[in-house]
Structure formats: structure tokens, C-alpha cells
Amino acid sequence: MQRGTFVEGMSRAVASVSIVTINNDTGRDGVSVSSKTSVSANPLAMLICINNEAASVAPIRQNGVFCINLLRD
């Protein structure tokens, strides 16, 4: 992803809910998050906050890669 695309996307995601998902050998998993922010545009970096007791935490950590899906109004 290019920096400009990332910055524009983040400017539109101020008050949205997002879905963090994974897809690995054991299947798909995900969790909704309302706490996320862009940390840096160079390099591209995001911060998400998920309760440690959420069922999706272990699969997300084990997978090591996740997708942040921004939901639109």
C-alpha cells in the first residue's frame, strides 16, 4: 500500500468500528474493535486494542498476521 492511500484511508476512519480477522490453517477468526489508530505513515503502522480475555486473541497472536477491515456507515 502506498503512503497516500494509507493516510487518506485513516482520515476517513475516525469514528468507525473495524473487524480484525485472520485466515490460517486452523480456520478463520475475528473480533470487532472500536479502538484503533494509525501510528505511522512511514513505515505504515497501525495500533489495535483487544481485550486479553477475548477468544480471538490467541488465534491472532498465533497467526502473527491479521487484517483490519474498516466498516463504513
SVG drawing of the C-alpha trace seen along z (x, -y; Angstrom):
<svg xmlns="http://www.w3.org/2000/svg" viewBox="-24 -13 33 39">
<polyline fill="none" stroke="black" stroke-width="0.4" points="0.0,0.0 1.2,-3.5 1.6,-6.1 -1.0,-8.5 -3.6,-5.7 -3.0,-4.8 -3.2,-8.5 -6.5,-9.1 -8.0,-5.8 -7.1,-6.7 -8.6,-10.2 -11.9,-8.5 -11.8,-6.0 -12.0,-8.4 -15.2,-7.1 -15.7,-3.7 -15.8,-0.2 -13.4,2.3 -13.2,6.0 -9.8,7.6 -9.6,11.0 -7.2,13.9 -7.4,16.8 -4.9,19.6 -4.7,23.4 -7.0,23.8 -9.7,21.6 -11.0,18.1 -11.4,15.9 -12.1,12.3 -13.2,9.7 -14.7,6.2 -12.6,3.3 -13.5,-0.3 -10.1,-1.2 -7.6,-1.6 -5.3,-4.3 -2.6,-4.9 0.8,-5.1 2.9,-6.0 2.7,-6.6 6.3,-5.8 6.6,-2.9 2.9,-2.1 1.8,-1.0 -1.5,-0.6 -2.3,0.0 -5.4,2.0 -6.6,2.8 -8.3,6.1 -9.2,7.3 -6.7,10.1 -9.7,12.3 -11.3,12.2 -11.5,15.6 -9.8,14.2 -6.6,13.0 -4.8,16.4 -5.6,17.2 -4.5,13.7 -1.2,14.0 -0.5,17.5 -1.2,16.4 1.1,13.4 -0.6,11.6 -4.0,10.0 -6.3,7.9 -8.0,4.7 -11.3,4.2 -12.8,0.7 -16.6,0.7 -18.4,-2.1 -21.5,-4.0"/>
</svg>
